[in-house]
Amino acid sequence: MTTEVRVPTLGESVTEATVATWFKKPGDAVAVDEMLCELETDKVTVEVPSPAAGTMGEIVAAEGDTVGVDALLATIQAGEGAAPAPAAAPAEAPAPAASGGSVDVMVPTLGESVTEATVSTWFKQVGDSVAQDEMLCELETDKVSVEVPAPASGVLAEITAPEGTTVDATAKLAVISGAASGAAPAPAAAAAPAASAATSGKDIANAPSAEKAMAEAGLSADLVQGTGRDGRVMKDDVARAVAAAATSTPAAAPAAAQAPRAPVAAEDASREERVKMTRLRQTIAKRLKDAQNTAAILTTYNEVDMTEVMALRNQYKDQFEKKHGVRLGFMSFFTKACCHALKEVPEVNAEIDGTDIVYKNFVHMGVAAGTPQGLVVPVIRDADAMSFAAIEKAIAEKGKRARDGKLSMAEMQGGTFTISNGGVYGSLMSSPILNPPQSGILGMHKIQDRPMAINGEVKIRPMMYLALTYDHRIVDGKGAVTFLVRVKEALEDPRRLLMDL
């Protein structure tokens, strides 16, 4: 019996995807709901689980292929078929999992829609004693960092996924064997990275494979520029350094890099620090560049007198917090003003899908939030139907979860318009970039007292510059300016929001 694996529903307005990664190959045994492959759309990454148990048959859509909804991806043959693929996974050394008293350390649950992670740091070395629940290593995903505790006490016998390795959600990281009392001293080779770190003036250990390669090549760690996390020297870094030394051509070392780097003087190179981009930062960089390459981005500016909003907030903030249990901020006023303006200029709330324009009769408001890992945009769904209190509660709750790295992918999808507040960092004016596939984003800025001409007199007023970045393919200049003026009017006279004017 043959079971077909087809492209699942990709989400609203998404009609095609690209096959990013196959986790299985023909002949591999698969279980029900085991992840077979990963698809990428312009909005989200989609996992494709196995609809049945059996053996992986033909892969119809290879990595890099573009497929539509319900397209055939692969087939699965009924029955157990070939031996499970993981038995052949560790190519360098036989896995001791089959020996008595050994426990495999597996990748923990990474969260919804997260299928892979990068091993960033090992806190233990081969031969070290470990206690149950003691932290062994740390993984990085494009959303959060995940700590991996020891599932049992014993000795760390093998590390199958060294630092810098990308692993999927079902991968084995290490093997723990024996009892803690029988722990032997760490092998001399395991102690070498620490010594190297001390001599190089860094408090991080280089990859064991790199240490071995440097020893074989007779290179000092000071002569190798590390590209691993926190500047760790990886095996590839040693290979590049050896090649550069052999050719005596400074430009030869970065030949394999994606973007050539200008030559750096030796005295400057020793003072540089190279840190690998996190997965989240790589995702942010890719999406922002895609937005620039796709949309016709234009920004229009205006300014708003915040006198009335500040007076209203000062008058009612204590009563508001006492009744609703949340502080009254400016974001609810801006969210309400934008929802009001989007009704009059619906193209700012729309998106382009091929040759169609998709108008949204609702507002799912994205609110950009800065986190230690990078910028994320949680979405407040149906913000146009929410009260001031409901908006403030949603912003506070999602903002906290964003900073804690606990947002799910679903909470960052489906936005129709975005507000970005650079004013909290002191920005006076900026040009925000679109959050695809949205067609508009409002930039808020710092409130600053400035002299203004009011009825023929110069008065000091709290002013804020507003910036609307929009996709000129769908939004004309008239619509963009009208939207920004409506936001300005609603904020300078908040009673207009109550009167729906």
C-alpha positions as a printed Julia matrix, in Angstrom:
501×3 Matrix{Float64}:
   0.0    0.0    0.0
   1.28   3.45  -0.97
   0.44   6.63   0.96
   0.85  10.03  -0.66
   2.46  12.95   1.17
   0.97  16.22  -0.04
   1.45  19.93   0.7
  -0.76  20.92   3.67
  -2.84  24.09   3.92
  -0.33  26.94   3.97
  -2.45  29.67   5.51
  -4.46  32.64   4.42
  -3.53  34.02   0.97
  -0.54  31.64   0.63
  -0.72  29.52  -2.51
   2.79  28.13  -2.89
   5.87  27.17  -0.94
   9.47  26.12  -1.46
  10.76  22.77  -0.24
  13.5   23.82   2.18
  14.77  20.61   3.81
  14.09  16.89   3.64
  14.73  15.14   6.96
  14.27  11.68   5.43
  15.57   9.97   2.31
  14.18   7.07   0.22
  14.44   3.82   2.15
  14.3    5.41   5.61
  11.78   4.07   8.12
   9.2    6.67   9.2
   6.63   6.78  11.99
   3.22   8.43  12.01
   3.52  12.21  12.54
   7.32  12.1   12.24
   8.61  15.21  10.46
   9.45  14.45   6.83
  10.31  17.86   5.42
  10.04  21.59   5.91
   8.42  24.07   3.52
   9.07  27.8    3.4
   6.48  30.39   2.34
   6.76  34.17   2.26
   5.16  34.24   5.7
   6.03  31.16   7.68
   7.89  27.85   7.8
   5.6   24.79   7.61
   6.44  21.3    8.85
   5.1   18.29   6.95
   4.45  15.26   9.19
   4.19  11.69   7.96
   0.54  10.65   7.42
   1.4    6.97   7.98
   4.11   4.61   9.23
   6.24   2.73   6.75
   9.23   3.25   4.5
  10.06   6.45   2.64
   9.46   5.86  -1.04
   9.94   8.34  -3.86
  10.65  12.04  -3.18
   8.75  13.87  -5.93
   9.57  17.46  -4.91
  13.26  17.93  -4.21
  14.81  20.63  -2.02
  14.5   24.0   -3.73
  11.38  23.07  -5.74
   8.36  25.38  -5.61
   5.08  23.57  -4.97
   1.42  24.57  -4.72
  -1.18  23.64  -2.12
  -2.01  19.89  -2.19
   0.91  19.14  -4.53
   2.48  15.67  -4.24
   5.7   15.76  -2.22
   6.56  12.08  -1.74
   5.21   8.58  -1.2
   5.38   6.21   1.75
   5.34   2.44   1.34
   3.5    0.4    3.99
   5.58  -1.86   6.24
   8.77  -1.42   8.2
  11.12  -1.69   5.21
  14.65  -0.48   5.72
  16.3   -0.23   9.09
  15.82   3.09  10.86
  18.19   5.76   9.56
  19.41   6.95  12.97
  21.5    3.77  13.33
  23.9    5.15  10.73
  23.81   8.75  11.89
  27.02   9.02  13.94
  29.62   8.39  11.26
  32.69   9.28  13.3
  32.36   6.71  16.1
  29.98   3.89  17.08
  27.24   5.08  19.41
  27.41   3.48  22.83
  23.61   3.62  23.22
  23.38  -0.15  22.93
  25.77  -0.79  25.81
  24.38  -1.41  29.25
  23.53   1.6   31.38
  23.79   4.22  28.63
  21.24   6.99  28.08
  20.87   9.08  24.95
  20.56  12.87  25.31
  17.99  13.97  22.76
  16.9   17.39  21.52
  14.05  18.56  23.79
  10.75  19.96  22.51
  11.65  23.17  20.69
   8.2   24.71  20.48
   5.5   25.05  17.89
   6.72  25.23  14.26
  10.4   24.99  15.28
  12.07  22.04  13.55
  15.77  22.64  14.07
  18.28  24.32  16.32
  21.99  25.09  16.48
  24.15  23.75  19.3
  25.65  26.94  20.71
  27.49  25.91  23.9
  28.48  22.69  25.66
  28.88  23.16  29.42
  30.37  19.68  29.87
  33.18  17.78  28.14
  33.57  14.1   27.34
  34.56  12.26  30.53
  32.91  14.74  32.91
  30.57  13.5   35.62
  27.03  14.82  35.32
  24.09  14.84  37.71
  20.49  14.38  36.66
  18.93  17.65  35.47
  22.34  19.35  35.34
  22.63  21.61  32.29
  24.64  19.93  29.54
  24.38  22.33  26.63
  22.43  25.21  25.12
  20.62  25.24  21.78
  19.64  28.28  19.72
  16.57  28.43  17.5
  15.28  31.35  15.44
  13.04  32.23  18.4
  14.59  31.29  21.73
  17.53  29.64  23.47
  16.85  26.19  24.94
  18.83  24.56  27.75
  19.27  20.79  27.67
  19.37  19.06  31.09
  20.91  15.65  31.72
  18.23  12.94  31.66
  20.23  10.83  34.15
  23.35  10.84  36.32
  26.54   9.32  34.97
  29.5   10.17  32.77
  29.31  12.11  29.51
  30.64   9.38  27.23
  30.14  10.93  23.79
  29.07  14.24  22.2
  27.46  13.48  18.84
  26.48  17.1   18.05
  29.42  19.47  18.72
  29.1   23.25  18.97
  27.97  24.84  15.73
  26.06  21.75  14.56
  22.5   22.23  13.28
  20.2   19.49  14.59
  16.57  18.61  13.96
  13.89  18.1   16.6
  14.55  14.35  16.91
  18.37  14.36  16.89
  20.69  12.78  19.44
  23.07  15.21  21.14
  25.17  13.0   23.39
  25.39   9.76  25.36
  25.6    9.4   29.14
  26.92   6.08  30.46
  27.99   4.46  33.72
  27.45   5.74  37.25
  28.64   9.03  38.64
  30.86   7.26  41.16
  32.78   5.56  38.39
  33.62   8.74  36.58
  37.12   8.86  35.21
  39.15  12.02  34.81
  38.57  13.83  31.57
  40.9   12.65  28.8
  43.93  14.8   28.08
  42.49  15.69  24.68
  39.37  17.06  26.33
  41.45  19.37  28.5
  43.29  20.83  25.53
  40.56  23.31  24.5
  40.56  24.92  27.94
  44.31  25.33  27.86
  44.12  26.81  24.4
  41.47  29.25  25.55
  43.66  30.41  28.4
  46.67  30.95  26.19
  44.68  32.84  23.61
  43.28  35.23  26.21
  39.67  34.09  25.67
  37.38  32.43  28.23
  35.84  30.13  25.61
  36.95  26.73  24.36
  37.66  26.03  20.71
  36.11  23.06  18.95
  37.99  19.8   19.7
  38.27  19.07  15.96
  39.85  22.51  15.51
  42.35  21.86  18.31
  43.36  18.6   16.65
  43.69  20.25  13.23
  45.8   23.11  14.67
  48.07  20.62  16.42
  48.56  18.67  13.19
  49.26  21.85  11.21
  51.51  23.36  13.88
  49.33  26.5   14.1
  48.75  28.63  17.17
  45.17  29.58  18.01
  46.23  33.23  17.86
  46.83  32.84  14.12
  43.36  31.48  13.39
  40.31  33.73  13.22
  37.33  31.91  14.76
  33.88  32.1   13.21
  32.07  30.02  15.85
  29.94  31.33  18.65
  31.76  33.94  20.76
  34.77  33.65  18.45
  35.39  29.93  18.89
  37.79  28.43  16.38
  36.09  25.76  14.25
  37.68  23.11  12.03
  36.85  25.08   8.87
  38.62  28.14  10.3
  41.81  26.1   10.66
  41.5   24.82   7.08
  41.19  28.4    5.81
  44.18  29.52   7.85
  46.29  26.64   6.55
  45.28  27.44   2.96
  46.12  31.11   3.46
  49.53  30.26   4.9
  50.26  27.88   2.01
  49.51  30.45  -0.68
  50.87  33.43   1.33
  48.03  35.46  -0.18
  45.95  37.36   2.38
  42.97  37.48   0.03
  42.86  33.7   -0.32
  41.42  33.02   3.13
  37.95  34.47   2.62
  37.58  33.02  -0.88
  34.76  30.72   0.24
  32.82  33.47   2.0
  29.49  34.56   0.54
  30.42  38.23   0.56
  34.1   39.17   0.09
  35.5   41.18   2.95
  38.0   43.96   2.55
  41.53  43.09   3.7
  42.18  43.86   7.38
  45.55  44.89   8.74
  47.12  42.33  11.08
  47.19  44.75  14.01
  43.46  45.44  13.54
  42.5   41.79  13.08
  43.89  40.94  16.51
  41.5   43.46  18.06
  38.39  42.28  16.24
  35.78  39.91  17.6
  33.79  37.61  15.32
  30.47  36.26  16.58
  28.12  34.09  14.54
  24.71  35.59  13.87
  21.88  34.02  15.84
  19.18  32.23  13.88
  16.68  34.95  14.83
  19.01  37.68  13.53
  19.53  35.74  10.29
  15.75  35.46   9.85
  15.27  39.18  10.53
  18.0   40.1    8.05
  16.53  37.88   5.34
  12.97  39.18   5.76
  14.01  42.83   5.78
  16.1   42.41   2.65
  13.29  40.5    0.94
  10.98  43.43   1.72
  13.36  45.89   0.09
  13.78  43.67  -2.96
  10.03  43.09  -3.44
   8.04  46.17  -2.41
   8.18  49.71  -3.78
   8.93  51.27  -0.41
   8.18  54.94   0.21
   7.82  56.92   3.46
   5.7   59.98   4.2
   6.03  62.09   7.36
   3.86  64.27   9.56
   3.87  65.49  13.14
   1.28  65.34  15.88
   0.64  67.59  18.86
   0.32  65.19  21.82
  -1.19  67.79  24.21
  -4.74  66.39  24.25
  -3.73  62.73  24.48
  -1.32  63.47  27.33
  -3.94  65.51  29.19
  -6.55  62.77  28.77
  -4.09  60.12  29.92
  -3.01  62.14  32.98
  -6.65  62.75  33.93
  -7.79  59.12  33.79
  -4.67  56.95  34.19
  -5.2   56.27  37.92
  -8.87  55.37  37.52
  -8.05  53.32  34.43
  -5.38  51.26  36.21
  -7.58  50.79  39.28
 -10.5   49.45  37.24
  -8.7   47.46  34.54
  -5.51  46.4   36.31
  -3.26  47.72  33.55
  -1.56  51.06  32.9
  -2.95  53.43  30.3
  -0.2   54.07  27.77
   0.01  55.79  24.41
  -0.05  52.59  22.34
  -3.8   52.09  22.78
  -4.45  55.62  21.48
  -2.25  55.0   18.44
  -3.78  51.58  17.82
  -7.29  53.04  17.93
  -6.28  55.97  15.71
  -4.74  53.6   13.13
  -7.79  51.31  13.11
  -9.94  54.39  12.55
  -7.75  55.6    9.67
  -7.52  52.13   8.06
 -11.29  52.08   7.61
 -11.05  55.22   5.47
  -7.94  54.12   3.57
  -8.37  50.32   3.29
  -5.52  49.82   0.81
  -3.02  50.48   3.64
  -4.55  47.44   5.36
  -4.45  45.28   2.22
  -1.82  43.09   0.6
  -0.81  42.02  -2.89
  -1.28  38.37  -3.85
   0.05  37.82  -7.34
  -2.06  40.08  -9.55
  -4.81  40.47  -6.92
  -5.27  42.96  -4.09
  -6.63  41.33  -0.92
  -8.57  43.82   1.22
  -8.93  42.93   4.91
 -12.2   43.79   6.63
 -10.5   43.47  10.0
  -7.34  44.76  11.66
  -4.77  42.37  13.1
  -2.32  44.88  14.55
   1.35  43.97  14.73
   3.2   45.73  17.55
   6.99  45.63  17.11
   8.81  44.71  20.32
  12.52  44.74  21.02
  13.94  41.7   22.83
  17.48  40.7   23.84
  17.48  38.33  20.86
  16.18  40.84  18.3
  13.03  42.49  17.0
   9.8   40.46  16.97
   6.27  41.52  16.0
   3.49  39.9   18.06
   0.02  40.36  16.54
  -3.07  41.63  18.36
  -5.96  40.04  16.48
  -9.14  42.04  15.75
  -7.7   45.14  17.37
 -10.39  47.22  15.67
 -13.04  45.54  17.85
 -11.13  45.9   21.14
 -11.45  48.48  23.93
  -8.59  50.63  25.19
  -8.22  48.32  28.21
  -8.2   45.15  26.1
  -5.54  46.62  23.81
  -3.31  47.68  26.71
  -3.64  44.24  28.34
  -2.8   42.46  25.09
   0.24  44.68  24.44
   1.57  44.21  27.98
   1.05  40.43  27.95
   2.54  39.83  24.51
   5.41  42.21  25.15
   6.39  40.32  28.31
   6.17  36.95  26.56
   8.22  38.3   23.66
  11.02  39.38  26.01
  10.89  35.96  27.7
  11.13  34.23  24.31
   7.8   32.44  24.8
   5.85  33.69  21.78
   4.58  31.0   19.43
   4.87  31.34  15.66
   1.07  31.64  15.43
   1.18  34.78  17.59
   3.53  36.48  15.11
   1.55  35.64  11.96
  -1.44  37.14  10.19
  -0.81  40.83  10.94
  -2.38  43.3    8.51
  -0.63  46.5    9.73
   2.24  47.23  12.13
   3.14  49.96  14.63
   6.79  50.43  15.6
   7.68  52.71  18.51
  11.28  53.86  18.21
  10.53  56.66  20.63
  11.09  54.38  23.62
  14.76  54.29  22.61
  14.95  58.05  22.03
  14.53  58.09  18.24
  13.39  61.51  16.99
  12.73  60.45  13.4
  13.2   57.28  11.35
  11.89  55.49   8.29
  10.55  52.07   9.34
  10.71  49.15   6.9
   7.69  47.11   5.84
   6.78  43.83   7.5
   5.84  41.66   4.45
   3.29  40.97   3.14
   1.79  44.05   4.82
   1.52  47.28   2.87
   2.0   49.76   5.69
   3.84  50.38   8.97
   3.56  53.4   11.27
   6.67  54.67  13.03
   6.19  56.46  16.37
   8.96  58.58  17.82
  10.08  60.52  20.87
   7.77  63.18  22.3
   9.75  66.42  22.47
   8.76  69.93  23.47
   9.1   72.33  20.53
   8.01  75.92  19.85
   4.91  75.88  17.64
   2.82  78.65  16.07
  -0.65  78.35  17.68
  -3.25  80.92  16.56
  -0.53  83.42  15.73
   1.36  82.87  18.98
   4.48  80.84  19.71
   3.77  78.15  22.31
   5.72  75.17  23.59
   3.94  71.91  22.69
   4.82  68.22  23.12
   5.34  67.12  19.53
   5.97  63.76  17.91
   7.07  63.01  14.36
   5.09  60.25  12.63
   6.34  58.21   9.69
   4.24  55.95   7.46
   6.2   53.57   5.25
   3.99  52.04   2.57
   4.12  49.87  -0.52
   3.69  52.26  -3.44
   2.58  49.35  -5.66
  -0.77  49.3   -3.86
  -0.95  52.58  -1.91
  -0.86  55.9   -3.76
   0.62  59.03  -2.23
  -2.83  60.51  -1.68
  -3.95  57.48   0.32
  -0.78  57.42   2.41
  -0.97  61.14   3.26
  -4.7   60.86   4.02
  -4.07  57.97   6.39
  -1.39  59.87   8.28
  -3.54  63.0    8.51
  -6.45  60.97   9.94
  -4.13  59.5   12.59
  -2.9   63.01  13.41
  -6.45  64.37  13.68
  -7.61  61.52  15.94
  -4.69  62.01  18.32
  -4.92  65.8   18.45
  -8.65  65.54  19.2
  -9.32  62.1   20.77
 -13.05  62.86  20.92
 -13.13  62.12  17.19
 -12.54  58.45  18.03
 -15.7   58.39  20.13
 -17.73  60.17  17.46
 -16.25  58.0   14.64
 -15.25  61.12  12.72
